[in-house]
Amino acid sequence: MVLHINLKSMPTSQTWSYSKSNIENPMP
């Protein structure tokens, strides 16, 4: 999954924000 790559590439705080954003506003 691309999300796994993003999680490893981004810092923890950014990752959490990004994950939360995806959960609240999933991409089409």
Secondary structure, 3 states (H helix, E strand, C coil): CHHHHHHHHCCHHHHHHHHHHHHHCCCC
